Amino acid sequence: MTASPQIIDVNEADFAARVIEASRVTPVMVDFWADWCPPCRALTPVLERVTVEYAGRVVLAKVDADENMKLAGRYQLRGFPTVLLFVGGELVDRFSSARAPDFVRDFLDRHLPAG
């Protein structure tokens, strides 16, 4: 589904620019996922759908945890999927495991300016 400009793939090399710096302009929700992880495959389409619904109020950055273990280690991730939310260059919240769309909307609404 990654046809939206609000949904990007990110790796360790471009994480600082495309997540931390970019979150100073638009909040960035980072999905740490892995191919072998069934809850990851369940959560990713939920995150993509909610990101599209939010129409530019948030960016979804997808990180393949297996290919970016240093990033996973830097944020002390214990399992996948884990979602981190960056606002204003800072990590402001996180959640783990597959969740329903309403949970993701509530998670975002706590941190995003009203749209």
Residue frames as qw, qx, qy, qz and C-alpha x, y, z in Angstrom:
[[0.000, 0.883, 0.469, 0.000, 0.00, 0.00, 0.00],
 [0.455, -0.530, -0.002, 0.716, 3.01, 2.34, 0.36],
 [0.365, 0.542, 0.443, 0.614, 1.67, 4.72, -2.30],
 [0.205, -0.943, -0.257, -0.055, 1.15, 7.60, 0.11],
 [0.381, 0.647, -0.310, 0.584, 3.77, 10.34, 0.57],
 [0.477, -0.666, 0.308, -0.483, 3.04, 10.09, 4.32],
 [0.943, -0.230, 0.238, -0.025, 4.31, 6.48, 4.39],
 [0.368, 0.776, -0.510, 0.031, 8.06, 6.02, 4.04],
 [0.948, -0.119, -0.187, 0.230, 10.68, 3.33, 4.54],
 [0.096, -0.905, 0.353, -0.215, 13.52, 4.43, 6.81],
 [0.896, 0.000, -0.330, 0.297, 16.83, 2.86, 7.83],
 [0.633, -0.570, -0.144, 0.503, 19.63, 3.65, 10.22],
 [0.478, 0.081, 0.216, 0.848, 21.43, 5.88, 7.71],
 [0.038, -0.423, -0.290, -0.858, 18.52, 8.27, 7.17],
 [0.405, -0.590, -0.685, 0.136, 16.69, 7.92, 10.52],
 [0.294, -0.433, -0.263, 0.810, 18.02, 11.17, 12.01],
 [0.049, 0.091, -0.300, -0.948, 16.96, 13.25, 9.00],
 [0.361, -0.228, -0.657, -0.622, 13.71, 11.52, 8.03],
 [0.520, -0.543, -0.659, 0.033, 12.40, 10.87, 11.56],
 [0.437, -0.513, -0.368, 0.640, 13.97, 13.06, 14.23],
 [0.117, -0.191, 0.143, 0.964, 14.49, 16.22, 12.15],
 [0.202, -0.308, -0.644, -0.671, 11.30, 15.71, 10.12],
 [0.362, -0.580, -0.720, 0.121, 9.27, 15.39, 13.36],
 [0.188, -0.342, -0.210, 0.897, 10.06, 19.05, 14.08],
 [0.252, 0.066, -0.352, -0.899, 7.67, 19.84, 11.19],
 [0.769, -0.111, -0.307, -0.550, 5.25, 16.88, 11.17],
 [0.653, -0.399, 0.586, -0.267, 4.95, 14.19, 13.88],
 [0.528, 0.380, -0.727, -0.220, 6.50, 10.88, 12.80],
 [0.858, -0.240, 0.334, -0.309, 5.16, 7.49, 13.91],
 [0.232, 0.545, -0.795, -0.131, 7.87, 4.82, 13.53],
 [0.950, -0.050, 0.066, -0.303, 6.82, 1.20, 12.98],
 [0.054, -0.530, 0.846, 0.030, 9.59, -1.25, 13.92],
 [0.908, 0.132, 0.111, -0.382, 8.53, -4.50, 12.24],
 [0.212, -0.418, 0.855, 0.222, 9.99, -7.83, 11.10],
 [0.531, 0.178, -0.617, -0.552, 9.02, -10.20, 8.29],
 [0.393, -0.027, -0.915, 0.087, 8.83, -13.22, 10.62],
 [0.047, 0.135, 0.624, -0.768, 6.43, -11.47, 13.02],
 [0.030, -0.519, -0.801, -0.297, 2.69, -12.20, 12.55],
 [0.123, -0.792, -0.441, 0.404, 1.55, -9.29, 14.82],
 [0.175, -0.446, 0.275, 0.833, 3.69, -6.98, 12.65],
 [0.030, 0.162, 0.753, 0.637, 1.85, -8.11, 9.53],
 [0.123, -0.689, -0.714, 0.010, -1.44, -7.41, 11.34],
 [0.224, -0.739, -0.236, 0.589, -0.44, -3.95, 12.59],
 [0.295, -0.177, 0.392, 0.853, 1.19, -2.49, 9.47],
 [0.015, 0.463, 0.642, 0.611, -2.04, -2.16, 7.42],
 [0.295, -0.802, -0.495, 0.158, -3.78, -0.60, 10.45],
 [0.373, -0.577, 0.035, 0.726, -0.99, 2.00, 10.79],
 [0.220, 0.064, 0.543, 0.808, -1.04, 2.69, 7.05],
 [0.085, -0.649, -0.674, -0.342, -4.83, 3.16, 6.99],
 [0.329, -0.818, -0.339, 0.328, -4.82, 5.50, 10.01],
 [0.381, -0.369, 0.224, 0.818, -1.89, 7.50, 8.56],
 [0.110, 0.304, 0.608, 0.725, -3.82, 8.03, 5.31],
 [0.221, -0.767, -0.598, -0.064, -6.94, 9.04, 7.31],
 [0.395, -0.723, -0.165, 0.543, -4.87, 11.68, 9.12],
 [0.492, 0.781, 0.273, 0.271, -4.07, 13.27, 5.75],
 [0.433, 0.640, -0.169, 0.612, -0.68, 14.80, 6.38],
 [0.460, -0.800, 0.146, -0.357, -0.96, 15.32, 10.15],
 [0.671, -0.507, 0.539, 0.042, 1.45, 12.42, 10.76],
 [0.527, 0.551, -0.615, -0.201, 4.09, 10.52, 8.77],
 [0.942, -0.227, 0.231, -0.084, 4.51, 6.75, 9.11],
 [0.236, 0.698, -0.674, -0.046, 8.15, 5.64, 8.93],
 [0.986, -0.093, 0.004, -0.139, 8.58, 1.88, 8.58],
 [0.009, -0.711, 0.700, -0.067, 11.81, 0.33, 9.89],
 [0.905, 0.064, -0.416, -0.064, 12.76, -3.28, 9.21],
 [0.592, -0.737, 0.299, -0.132, 14.06, -4.26, 12.65],
 [0.937, -0.064, 0.230, 0.256, 16.19, -7.15, 11.34],
 [0.634, 0.522, 0.081, 0.564, 18.11, -4.81, 9.04],
 [0.031, 0.719, -0.149, 0.678, 18.38, -2.01, 11.62],
 [0.729, -0.403, -0.516, 0.199, 19.21, -3.73, 14.91],
 [0.382, 0.018, -0.301, 0.874, 21.29, -0.77, 16.14],
 [0.284, -0.348, -0.116, -0.886, 18.21, 1.46, 15.95],
 [0.737, -0.420, -0.462, -0.259, 16.12, -1.15, 17.76],
 [0.685, -0.204, -0.458, 0.529, 18.84, -1.31, 20.42],
 [0.158, 0.237, -0.136, 0.949, 19.11, 2.47, 20.72],
 [0.478, -0.340, -0.062, -0.808, 15.41, 2.67, 21.63],
 [0.196, -0.188, 0.867, -0.417, 15.57, -0.46, 23.85],
 [0.738, 0.049, -0.242, -0.628, 12.91, -2.34, 21.93],
 [0.411, -0.267, 0.838, -0.240, 12.07, -5.66, 23.54],
 [0.482, 0.292, 0.825, 0.032, 9.64, -7.02, 20.98],
 [0.107, 0.137, -0.456, -0.873, 7.97, -6.36, 17.68],
 [0.312, 0.646, 0.155, 0.679, 6.02, -4.62, 16.48],
 [0.332, -0.590, -0.346, 0.649, 6.90, -1.54, 18.48],
 [0.239, 0.772, 0.325, 0.491, 5.69, 1.89, 17.44],
 [0.401, -0.379, -0.221, 0.804, 7.49, 5.06, 18.53],
 [0.182, 0.884, 0.378, 0.205, 6.07, 8.56, 18.12],
 [0.483, -0.147, -0.031, 0.862, 8.39, 11.52, 17.58],
 [0.061, 0.915, 0.361, 0.171, 7.12, 15.09, 17.93],
 [0.080, -0.980, 0.159, -0.091, 9.36, 18.16, 17.81],
 [0.423, 0.621, -0.623, 0.216, 12.50, 16.06, 17.50],
 [0.264, -0.366, 0.754, -0.477, 11.72, 14.10, 20.68],
 [0.374, -0.167, -0.904, -0.126, 10.41, 10.60, 21.40],
 [0.373, -0.290, 0.214, -0.855, 7.08, 11.28, 23.14],
 [0.776, -0.084, 0.400, -0.481, 5.35, 7.89, 23.35],
 [0.235, 0.300, -0.887, -0.261, 5.40, 4.25, 22.30],
 [0.819, -0.072, 0.338, -0.457, 3.33, 1.09, 22.20],
 [0.032, -0.323, 0.922, 0.213, 3.95, -2.55, 21.36],
 [0.324, 0.212, 0.922, -0.034, 2.01, -5.38, 19.72],
 [0.019, -0.351, -0.662, -0.662, -0.81, -5.34, 17.21],
 [0.105, 0.370, 0.502, -0.774, -3.60, -2.88, 17.98],
 [0.307, 0.674, 0.668, 0.074, -6.98, -1.88, 16.59],
 [0.281, 0.542, 0.235, 0.756, -7.41, 1.29, 14.53],
 [0.358, -0.858, -0.220, -0.296, -9.23, 3.05, 17.41],
 [0.737, -0.543, -0.017, 0.402, -6.25, 2.44, 19.71],
 [0.577, 0.114, 0.216, 0.779, -3.88, 3.95, 17.14],
 [0.017, 0.731, 0.293, 0.616, -6.16, 6.98, 16.63],
 [0.553, -0.817, -0.157, -0.036, -6.36, 7.55, 20.42],
 [0.756, -0.284, 0.077, 0.584, -2.56, 7.18, 20.67],
 [0.398, 0.341, 0.253, 0.813, -2.04, 9.84, 17.97],
 [0.174, -0.802, -0.345, -0.456, -4.79, 12.16, 19.22],
 [0.633, -0.692, -0.185, 0.293, -3.06, 12.46, 22.61],
 [0.575, -0.388, 0.205, 0.691, -0.02, 14.05, 20.91],
 [0.329, 0.321, 0.485, 0.744, -1.11, 15.71, 17.68],
 [0.159, 0.217, 0.140, -0.953, -2.55, 19.18, 17.35],
 [0.526, 0.486, 0.613, -0.333, -6.25, 19.05, 16.47],
 [0.191, -0.131, 0.628, 0.743, -6.77, 18.81, 12.75]]
